[in-house]
Every structure is written in C-alpha cells, then in structure tokens.
Amino acid sequence: MIKTLTKHGNSAALVIERPILDLLGATIDTAFEVVTDGQALVLTPVKDAVRASKFRKSMDKVGKRYAKSFEELAK
C-alpha cells in the first residue's frame, strides 16, 4: 500500500484507514510509538496494559465457565 502525506497545519499527517486500525487493535485514542532508522518509520500501537490484563482475565473466566460448551461446539 502506498500512502501520501496530508498537510496538517505546519506538519504532515498520514491517514490510517479503519481496516488497518482494526487489524492493529487500535482506535482513534490509541497512542503510537514512532521509531525510525533514518530510512523508514515503524508505527507501533501502545497497548494499554491494564485493559489487556482485564481482557485476559475475562477470557480466562469465560473459558472456564463455558469449557464444556466450547468442546461441544468444536465437535
């Protein structure tokens, strides 16, 4: 995919489409770490550790509670 920068005040902006944000698990409020080697940019979404921990705990709870149902569905 080739993208073109957009003027944003005295800066340049790069628009990231919704499907790419969804793929990354990012939202409009997600912070991104920007790293460069002088030749390329790497944008990495900063994950909310607290939210990720809560999500994992919820998934574990659901997995334990509905383990038999999931096994039946998998057959």
Buried (B, 14 or more C-beta within 10 A) or exposed (E): EEEEEEEEEEEEEEEBEEEEBEEBEBEEEBEEEEEEEEEEEEEEBEEEEEEEEEEEEEEEEEEEEEEEEEEEEEE
